[in-house]
Amino acid sequence: VYIIKVTWSSGSTEVIYRRYSKFFDLQMQMLDKFPMEGGQKDPKQRIIPFLPGKILFRRSHIRDVAVKRLIPIDEYCKALIQLPPYISQCEEVLQFFETRPDDLAPPKE
């Protein structure tokens, strides 16, 4: 689970908690919704940032994998919000970063 500090354009800030799988789900939604910007027709046209796919690993490697994903996730979030507003402010992106009920009772680990 990754801890993300979200700062909205209004200046308000919130802390949310997201699993890598949720980032990956968002990525798939973005590529489906914006095929041109996702480079499906022409890879040179891609503006949606790249997010490494899911990896299968043993339980003992969870922390190592999670730490290695920190920088790519940070870069992905920063690149995503720099995209044109029709992408960066689309419903899927806004919903992803909104506070959810489980964010109010974060994981203990």
C-alpha positions as CSV (number, residue, x, y, z in Angstrom):
1,V,0.0,0.0,0.0
2,Y,1.4,3.4,-1.0
3,I,0.7,6.6,0.9
4,I,-0.1,9.6,-1.4
5,K,-0.4,13.2,-0.4
6,V,-2.9,14.8,-2.7
7,T,-3.0,18.6,-3.1
8,W,-6.0,19.9,-5.0
9,S,-6.1,23.1,-7.0
10,S,-8.1,24.6,-4.1
11,G,-5.1,24.2,-1.9
12,S,-6.7,21.5,0.3
13,T,-4.6,18.4,0.9
14,E,-5.6,14.8,1.8
15,V,-3.7,11.6,2.3
16,I,-4.9,8.5,0.5
17,Y,-3.7,4.9,0.4
18,R,-3.6,2.9,-2.8
19,R,-2.3,-0.5,-3.8
20,Y,-0.2,-0.9,-6.9
21,S,-3.0,-2.9,-8.4
22,K,-5.2,0.2,-8.2
23,F,-2.6,2.2,-10.1
24,F,-2.5,-0.5,-12.7
25,D,-6.3,-0.5,-13.0
26,L,-6.2,3.3,-13.5
27,Q,-3.6,2.9,-16.2
28,M,-5.7,0.3,-18.0
29,Q,-8.8,2.6,-17.8
30,M,-6.7,5.5,-19.2
31,L,-5.4,3.4,-22.1
32,D,-8.9,2.3,-22.9
33,K,-10.5,5.7,-22.7
34,F,-7.7,7.5,-24.6
35,P,-6.3,5.0,-27.2
36,M,-4.7,7.7,-29.3
37,E,-2.9,9.3,-26.3
38,G,-2.0,5.8,-25.2
39,G,-0.1,5.2,-28.4
40,Q,-2.2,2.3,-29.6
41,K,-2.2,3.5,-33.2
42,D,1.2,5.2,-33.2
43,P,3.5,4.7,-30.3
44,K,5.2,8.1,-31.0
45,Q,1.8,9.8,-30.2
46,R,1.8,8.4,-26.7
47,I,1.5,11.0,-24.0
48,I,0.0,8.8,-21.2
49,P,2.8,7.9,-18.9
50,F,4.1,4.4,-18.8
51,L,3.5,2.3,-15.7
52,P,5.3,-1.0,-15.3
53,G,3.0,-4.0,-15.3
54,K,2.1,-6.4,-12.5
55,I,4.8,-8.8,-11.4
56,L,4.5,-12.1,-9.8
57,F,6.8,-12.5,-6.8
58,R,7.2,-14.5,-3.6
59,R,5.9,-13.2,-0.3
60,S,9.4,-12.5,0.9
61,H,10.0,-10.1,-1.9
62,I,6.9,-7.9,-1.4
63,R,8.8,-5.1,0.4
64,D,11.6,-5.1,-2.1
65,V,9.2,-4.8,-5.0
66,A,7.2,-2.1,-3.2
67,V,10.3,0.0,-2.6
68,K,11.4,-0.4,-6.2
69,R,8.0,0.9,-7.4
70,L,8.1,4.1,-5.3
71,I,9.9,6.2,-7.9
72,P,7.9,4.9,-10.9
73,I,4.7,5.6,-9.0
74,D,5.8,9.1,-8.0
75,E,6.8,9.9,-11.6
76,Y,3.6,8.4,-13.0
77,C,1.4,10.6,-10.7
78,K,3.4,13.7,-11.5
79,A,3.3,13.0,-15.3
80,L,-0.4,12.2,-15.2
81,I,-1.4,15.5,-13.7
82,Q,0.7,17.4,-16.2
83,L,-1.3,16.0,-19.1
84,P,-3.9,18.2,-20.8
85,P,-7.0,18.8,-18.7
86,Y,-9.2,16.6,-20.7
87,I,-7.1,13.7,-19.5
88,S,-5.7,14.9,-16.1
89,Q,-9.1,16.1,-15.0
90,C,-11.2,13.2,-16.4
91,E,-13.6,11.4,-14.1
92,E,-11.3,8.3,-13.7
93,V,-8.3,10.4,-12.6
94,L,-10.3,12.5,-10.2
95,Q,-12.0,9.5,-8.7
96,F,-8.7,7.7,-8.2
97,F,-7.3,10.6,-6.1
98,E,-10.5,11.3,-4.1
99,T,-10.6,10.3,-0.5
100,R,-12.4,6.9,0.0
101,P,-13.9,5.6,3.2
102,D,-11.0,3.1,3.6
103,D,-8.6,6.1,3.5
104,L,-10.1,7.3,6.8
105,A,-9.1,4.0,8.4
106,P,-5.7,3.3,6.8
107,P,-4.0,-0.1,6.9
108,K,-2.0,-0.7,10.1
109,E,1.0,-2.3,8.4
